[in-house]
């Protein structure tokens, strides 16, 4: 069976050593961009041959500068500059809920929580019947694709609040599971909350698309 044009392009792209050149190629046309950014097999193959570079830092919390690229004299500065220009870092494509009162202290916008493996975990502040709990999304800055995570089910949240002996979720954090053990196109997010004497961890899996209770811990 003969090789297709896409097969030949992938064979060529995987041999590009400089990430900035690969990024420029992805910006050349829709076909190249699709092969380079959407083909999971190609991305796995490329990453196995070319270890990832440090291109910069994602701001955690509210910030006008969402992505801070590496600057000269850092050796990866050219790649970071090319990546920033091609990706066009912006959160404009994510939905805007606009649910907060105008006099509320938090910004009514997405903010960074964590970054891992080229993805960014984002939160959007929200209040629902006195409950302080953000929306969550996982964003890929290089492709502008995002996954809106479903809300934590009320029954599961009630169970957690009962375990931590709290009437509300005020102290919480969310971050990527750094342990690995899953494919490049999969991820897990851990949500931690605590009360006066106990804490609980919920886990979201991109494979199942659901939240589950992982553990409750005495403090």
matplotlib code that plots the C-alpha trace (Angstrom):
import matplotlib.pyplot as plt

x = [0.0, 1.5, 2.1, -0.2, 0.8, 0.1, 2.4, 5.2, 4.6, 4.7, 7.9, 9.4, 8.0, 9.3, 12.8, 12.6, 15.0, 14.2, 10.8, 10.5, 10.8, 8.0, 5.8, 6.4, 5.5, 2.2, 1.3, 1.9, -1.5, -4.4, -3.2, 0.2, -1.4, -3.8, -1.0, 1.3, -1.1, -4.0, -2.3, -1.7, 0.5, 2.7, 3.0, 4.1, 6.6, 8.0, 8.3, 10.1, 12.7, 12.9, 12.8, 10.5, 12.1, 11.4, 9.6, 8.4, 6.0, 2.2, 1.0, -0.8, -3.7, -5.1, -2.7, -2.7, 0.4, -0.9, 2.3, 5.8, 8.2, 11.8, 14.0, 17.5, 20.2, 18.2, 19.0, 15.3, 14.4, 14.1, 11.8, 9.8, 9.3, 8.2, 5.9, 4.3, 3.8, 2.3, 0.1, -1.3, -1.7, -5.2, -8.2, -10.7, -12.1, -13.1, -16.7, -17.4, -20.0, -20.4, -22.1, -20.4, -21.8, -20.0, -18.8, -17.3, -13.7, -12.5, -12.0, -14.8, -12.4, -10.4, -7.3, -4.4, -4.3, -1.6, 0.4, 1.7, 2.6, 1.8, -1.7, -3.0, -5.6, -7.9, -10.5, -13.4, -14.8, -18.4, -21.0, -24.1, -26.4, -23.6, -21.3, -17.9, -16.7, -15.0, -15.7, -12.7, -11.2, -8.1, -6.5, -3.9, -2.2, -0.6, -3.8, -6.3, -8.4, -10.0, -12.0, -14.7, -14.8, -18.3, -19.3, -18.7, -22.0, -24.1, -24.3, -20.5, -20.0, -22.4, -20.5, -17.2, -18.6, -19.9, -16.6, -14.6, -17.2, -17.7, -20.8, -19.1, -16.0, -13.9, -10.4, -9.6, -7.0, -6.9, -3.9, -2.9, -2.1, 1.7, 2.1, 1.7, 0.7, -1.6, -1.3, -0.3, -3.9, -5.2, -5.1, -6.3, -7.1, -7.1, -9.3, -8.4, -10.6, -10.5, -12.5, -11.3, -10.1, -10.3, -9.5, -10.8, -9.5, -11.6, -10.2, -11.4, -10.4, -10.5, -11.0, -14.3, -15.2, -16.4, -15.4, -14.8, -13.8, -10.2, -9.6, -10.4, -7.6, -7.4, -5.5]
y = [0.0, 3.3, 6.2, 9.2, 12.8, 13.3, 10.4, 12.0, 15.4, 13.8, 12.0, 15.4, 17.4, 14.9, 15.5, 19.3, 19.9, 23.5, 23.9, 27.4, 26.1, 23.5, 26.3, 28.4, 25.4, 25.0, 28.6, 28.2, 26.6, 24.7, 21.4, 21.7, 23.1, 20.2, 17.6, 19.3, 20.2, 17.8, 14.4, 12.8, 10.1, 12.7, 14.7, 11.6, 10.7, 14.2, 14.5, 11.2, 12.4, 16.0, 16.7, 19.6, 23.1, 25.6, 28.4, 30.5, 30.7, 30.9, 33.4, 31.9, 34.0, 37.1, 38.8, 40.8, 39.0, 35.4, 34.0, 35.2, 34.0, 33.2, 36.2, 36.6, 35.6, 32.4, 29.9, 29.1, 32.8, 32.5, 29.5, 31.2, 34.3, 32.2, 30.2, 33.3, 34.9, 31.8, 30.8, 34.3, 33.7, 34.8, 33.5, 35.4, 32.1, 30.8, 31.5, 34.5, 33.8, 37.3, 36.0, 38.1, 41.3, 44.4, 45.2, 41.7, 41.7, 39.1, 39.8, 38.5, 36.6, 33.4, 33.0, 30.5, 27.7, 25.4, 24.3, 20.9, 19.1, 22.1, 22.6, 25.3, 24.7, 27.7, 28.8, 31.2, 32.7, 32.0, 32.3, 30.1, 30.4, 31.6, 28.8, 30.0, 27.5, 28.3, 26.8, 24.9, 24.6, 23.0, 25.1, 24.3, 27.7, 26.3, 25.2, 27.4, 24.3, 24.1, 21.6, 22.9, 20.5, 19.6, 21.1, 18.9, 17.1, 18.4, 15.0, 14.6, 18.1, 17.6, 14.4, 16.3, 19.2, 16.7, 14.9, 18.1, 19.4, 22.7, 24.4, 25.8, 25.6, 28.7, 27.1, 25.2, 24.6, 22.8, 21.4, 18.8, 15.3, 15.3, 11.5, 10.7, 7.2, 8.3, 9.2, 12.6, 13.5, 12.6, 14.4, 14.4, 17.4, 17.2, 19.5, 20.0, 21.5, 21.6, 22.5, 23.1, 19.5, 17.5, 17.8, 16.0, 15.5, 15.1, 13.9, 14.7, 12.3, 13.3, 9.6, 9.2, 12.9, 12.7, 13.7, 11.2, 11.3, 10.3, 10.6, 12.4, 13.4, 14.4, 17.7]
z = [0.0, -1.1, 1.3, 1.1, 0.8, 4.5, 5.4, 3.4, 5.0, 8.5, 7.7, 6.7, 9.6, 12.2, 11.0, 11.7, 14.6, 15.4, 17.1, 15.8, 12.2, 13.0, 14.3, 11.2, 9.1, 11.0, 10.3, 6.6, 5.8, 7.3, 6.1, 7.7, 10.9, 11.1, 10.7, 13.2, 15.9, 15.7, 14.9, 18.2, 16.7, 15.0, 18.2, 20.1, 17.5, 17.3, 21.1, 21.3, 18.9, 20.1, 23.9, 24.7, 25.2, 27.9, 26.0, 28.8, 31.8, 32.1, 34.7, 37.6, 38.8, 37.1, 34.8, 31.6, 30.5, 30.2, 28.7, 29.4, 26.7, 27.3, 26.5, 25.2, 26.1, 26.9, 24.1, 23.5, 23.0, 19.2, 19.5, 22.2, 20.0, 17.0, 19.2, 20.7, 17.3, 15.7, 18.6, 19.3, 23.1, 24.0, 26.0, 23.9, 22.4, 25.8, 26.9, 29.1, 31.8, 33.3, 36.4, 39.1, 40.6, 39.3, 42.8, 43.4, 44.3, 41.7, 38.1, 35.9, 33.6, 33.3, 35.4, 35.5, 38.0, 36.7, 33.7, 32.7, 29.5, 27.2, 28.7, 31.0, 33.7, 34.0, 36.4, 36.1, 39.3, 40.1, 42.8, 42.8, 45.8, 48.0, 46.9, 45.8, 43.2, 39.8, 36.4, 35.1, 31.6, 30.1, 27.4, 24.8, 23.9, 20.8, 19.1, 20.9, 21.7, 25.1, 27.1, 29.5, 32.4, 33.7, 37.1, 40.2, 40.7, 43.6, 45.2, 45.1, 46.4, 49.2, 50.2, 50.2, 52.3, 54.8, 55.0, 55.5, 58.0, 56.2, 54.9, 51.9, 49.6, 50.4, 50.6, 47.5, 44.8, 41.5, 39.6, 37.1, 38.3, 37.7, 38.2, 34.5, 33.5, 30.7, 27.0, 25.7, 24.7, 28.2, 31.5, 35.1, 37.3, 41.1, 43.1, 46.8, 49.4, 53.2, 56.3, 59.9, 60.5, 57.3, 53.6, 50.5, 47.0, 43.9, 40.5, 37.0, 34.3, 30.6, 29.7, 31.6, 31.5, 35.2, 38.7, 41.5, 45.1, 45.5, 49.3, 52.5, 54.8, 58.4, 59.0]

ax = plt.figure().add_subplot(projection="3d")
ax.plot(x, y, z, "-o")
ax.set_aspect("equal")
plt.show()
